Amino acid sequence: MHGGSHGHAESHGSEETAHGQGQQHPLKIYLNIWGLLFVLSAASYLVDYFHVQGYLRWTLIVLFMLLKAGLIIAVFMHMVWERLSMVYAILVPVTLVLTFIGIGAFEGRYTFDTRTEFFAPGPAPAGHGSPHGSAGAPAHGKAPSGDH
């Protein structure tokens, strides 16, 4: 029995030693990710080079930006090798903040459109919009003068 508990202690000690030394990843992983980041950056610049306009332009730019940010977070910040709880602790709040920003943007656009429609100048009601009345005659019997 004594040997079984001792073996467990040794395996626990070796895990601490491996954890204390840190993880070593092949350099090839980092070079491949660096190359992929270069390709994504080039694609982002090609969007401007080919004069892509409108929603497609912004969709592509944001897509490339998010892909690059995800790769940097996953590999260079070692998130791909972290525990799932650590990944959730970092990614869930960021996702929620971005979701709330998106909801706020839609709400703001709706509010702007509603106010623009409500306060937009429209056609004046008959007899109320012109100082000259509905027939175009001068109000109060005065002729308009040219020296305003």
C-alpha positions as CSV (number, residue, x, y, z in Angstrom):
1,M,0.0,0.0,0.0
2,H,2.8,2.3,0.8
3,G,4.2,2.0,-2.7
4,G,0.9,2.9,-4.4
5,S,0.6,6.2,-2.6
6,H,4.3,6.9,-3.2
7,G,3.9,6.4,-6.9
8,H,1.0,8.9,-6.9
9,A,3.1,11.5,-5.2
10,E,5.9,11.0,-7.7
11,S,3.5,11.5,-10.6
12,H,2.1,14.6,-9.0
13,G,5.6,15.9,-8.4
14,S,6.5,15.4,-12.1
15,E,3.4,17.3,-13.2
16,E,4.5,20.2,-11.1
17,T,8.0,20.1,-12.5
18,A,6.6,20.0,-16.1
19,H,4.2,22.8,-15.3
20,G,7.0,24.9,-13.6
21,Q,9.3,24.6,-16.7
22,G,6.5,25.7,-19.0
23,Q,5.3,24.3,-22.3
24,Q,7.6,24.1,-25.3
25,H,5.9,24.3,-28.7
26,P,7.6,23.7,-32.0
27,L,8.7,26.9,-33.8
28,K,7.0,25.6,-37.0
29,I,3.5,26.4,-35.3
30,Y,4.5,30.0,-34.8
31,L,5.9,30.4,-38.2
32,N,2.8,28.9,-39.8
33,I,0.5,31.2,-37.8
34,W,2.8,34.2,-38.7
35,G,2.5,33.3,-42.4
36,L,-1.3,32.9,-42.1
37,L,-1.5,36.4,-40.4
38,F,0.5,37.8,-43.3
39,V,-1.9,36.2,-45.9
40,L,-4.9,37.6,-44.0
41,S,-3.3,41.0,-43.8
42,A,-2.6,40.9,-47.5
43,A,-6.2,39.9,-48.2
44,S,-7.4,42.8,-46.1
45,Y,-5.3,45.2,-48.1
46,L,-6.5,43.7,-51.4
47,V,-10.0,44.7,-50.4
48,D,-8.9,48.3,-50.6
49,Y,-6.7,47.7,-53.7
50,F,-9.7,46.3,-55.7
51,H,-11.9,49.1,-54.4
52,V,-14.5,46.9,-52.9
53,Q,-17.3,49.1,-51.5
54,G,-20.4,49.0,-49.3
55,Y,-21.3,46.3,-46.9
56,L,-19.1,43.7,-48.6
57,R,-16.0,45.9,-47.9
58,W,-16.8,46.2,-44.2
59,T,-17.8,42.6,-43.8
60,L,-14.5,41.4,-45.3
61,I,-12.4,43.8,-43.3
62,V,-14.1,42.9,-40.0
63,L,-13.9,39.2,-40.9
64,F,-10.2,39.4,-41.6
65,M,-9.7,41.4,-38.4
66,L,-11.5,38.9,-36.3
67,L,-9.7,36.0,-37.8
68,K,-6.3,37.6,-37.2
69,A,-7.3,38.5,-33.6
70,G,-8.5,35.0,-33.0
71,L,-5.2,33.5,-34.3
72,I,-3.2,35.8,-32.1
73,I,-5.2,35.1,-29.0
74,A,-5.3,31.3,-29.7
75,V,-1.6,30.8,-30.5
76,F,0.6,33.7,-29.4
77,M,-1.4,34.1,-26.1
78,H,-1.4,30.3,-25.7
79,M,-5.2,30.2,-25.2
80,V,-5.4,27.0,-27.4
81,W,-3.4,25.2,-24.7
82,E,-5.3,26.6,-21.7
83,R,-8.0,24.9,-19.7
84,L,-11.5,25.4,-21.0
85,S,-12.6,27.4,-17.9
86,M,-9.8,29.9,-18.6
87,V,-10.9,30.2,-22.2
88,Y,-14.5,30.8,-21.1
89,A,-13.4,33.3,-18.5
90,I,-11.8,35.4,-21.2
91,L,-14.0,34.8,-24.3
92,V,-17.5,34.9,-22.8
93,P,-17.2,38.5,-21.4
94,V,-15.8,39.8,-24.6
95,T,-18.5,38.0,-26.6
96,L,-21.2,39.5,-24.4
97,V,-19.7,43.0,-24.6
98,L,-19.6,42.8,-28.4
99,T,-23.2,41.4,-28.5
100,F,-24.4,44.3,-26.3
101,I,-22.6,46.8,-28.5
102,G,-24.3,45.3,-31.6
103,I,-27.7,45.5,-29.8
104,G,-27.0,49.1,-28.9
105,A,-26.0,49.9,-32.5
106,F,-29.3,48.4,-33.8
107,E,-31.3,50.3,-31.2
108,G,-29.5,53.5,-31.9
109,R,-30.2,53.2,-35.6
110,Y,-33.9,52.5,-34.9
111,T,-34.1,55.5,-32.7
112,F,-32.3,57.7,-35.3
113,D,-34.6,56.5,-38.1
114,T,-37.7,57.0,-35.9
115,R,-36.7,60.5,-34.9
116,T,-35.8,61.4,-38.5
117,E,-39.2,60.3,-39.7
118,F,-41.1,61.9,-36.8
119,F,-39.4,65.3,-37.0
120,A,-38.9,65.5,-40.7
121,P,-40.4,68.5,-42.4
122,G,-43.4,67.4,-44.4
123,P,-46.0,69.1,-46.5
124,A,-47.8,72.0,-44.6
125,P,-51.5,71.7,-44.0
126,A,-53.7,73.8,-46.3
127,G,-54.0,77.4,-45.1
128,H,-51.4,77.0,-42.3
129,G,-48.0,76.8,-44.0
130,S,-47.9,80.0,-46.0
131,P,-48.1,83.6,-44.7
132,H,-49.9,84.5,-48.0
133,G,-52.8,82.1,-47.4
134,S,-53.9,79.4,-49.7
135,A,-54.5,81.6,-52.7
136,G,-51.0,83.1,-52.7
137,A,-52.4,86.6,-52.0
138,P,-50.4,88.7,-49.5
139,A,-51.5,88.5,-45.9
140,H,-53.2,91.6,-44.4
141,G,-53.6,93.2,-47.8
142,K,-49.9,94.4,-48.1
143,A,-48.0,93.9,-51.3
144,P,-44.5,92.3,-50.8
145,S,-41.7,94.7,-51.1
146,G,-38.4,93.9,-52.8
147,D,-36.2,95.4,-50.0
148,H,-36.3,92.6,-47.4
